[in-house]
Amino acid sequence: MAVTDKTTLGARLRELRLAKGLGLREAATIAGINHGYLSQLERDEVAQPAPPVLQKLAAAYDEPFLLLMRWANYLEDDPQGLSANQSRALKIMGEPTAAELQAIKAVLDAMRAGRADMSALQRLDGHLDQADRAEIRRHVLALLRRADALDVIPTPLDQVTEISKLVIAGEVTLSPAVTRRLRERFGDLVDKALELILGSVQFDSREVYLQKGLYHLKHRFVHAHEIGHDLLPWHRELYASLDDKTRLKPEVHDQYERQANQAAIEILTQGDRLRAEADDSALSFDLINRVGSQFEISVQATARHVVEETHQACALAISYRGSGTGKLMPPHLYSSRSFEEGFHWQSDRAPAPLIQQHLRAAQRGDALEPITLADVRGRIATVHLDSLCTPQAVFVLFRCSPEKKPLLTRLTHVEWPLRSH
Ligand SMILES: [Zn+2]
């Protein structure tokens, strides 16, 4: 069918649907999306439809997903040089020099087919919305069920890899000839660049490559991250069909990396399972350490996951130590849903000086006393603090004491029937 460049995404989707002879409801049912939403899409009332929705529509209309992603303006031509995302990721690692960046670019180019993952992406901040998280969890639980791995703790990744029809093919390496050629140009920067690449998955050959010598918990995380890329259909299909001249826009690529990280953590925590275990008692780093080692997940990933999922009201501040200097970097902040509702720390009201002050106290090894905080309605709450220092980062956990029912309310319930006699 002839679609001109000026046609909007909505008009194009409508054309595809009509060409298939499908009504709105029918098409929505086949795609597994809401028909009201499809109608909004066709009227261009959705600013940026999420890739998972486009992937479902592409499958329903039997069209390449890549085409719909292009129409929705998620792709761009691959320019020379590092992507904004790669540069940002590398910045977090320290400040690579121009020469280092060039070496990394050359290594990445040499590994292009593998679409290598950069280590620092694990630290990528930012949040996924509820719909994304729910969709990812659905895919993860289905995979664990297929692999007979649900409720097997720690998650048997080899079993999950096998059922995904993936193979751990080996370590991230370049052929000796390529390494030699790159070394001639960049010296030992090549080896440094190789160290920064944690893993990759090749969708055509179904091979996963992982960095040599990763420590156990990180190895598991990267392994699960690569499974995650393959598990989410809107990742798998896109990466399998991207050519060398096209790439995701940097902000979309960031989003994809966050989704793969989310899939990784969901695979390792078995959806809600770790959260349920942790919610049995008041949160503390002792507890986080205990469940983290039971599920074989790093304390950092466990802490973030627990705080984001818990029913308790709490927040987590993490400050990474600058490489070389050891100085604390600006903190990352995560809030549980109830803490966010009560205090809006994540949205707009986080008291930055108070958080920094406690991170510095934790770094010094000071004992952290409880503090009082006013919530958004002006009620005063007692917040308990706990801290943890690792060579990489300083963590402070803020936890509200469970709300006590005011004594009066309880008495009224007892007294009322008595009085009515
Ligand atoms: Zn990745």
Residues whose N, C-alpha, C, O or C-beta is under 5 A from the ligand:
A	BS01	ZN	D117 E257 A260
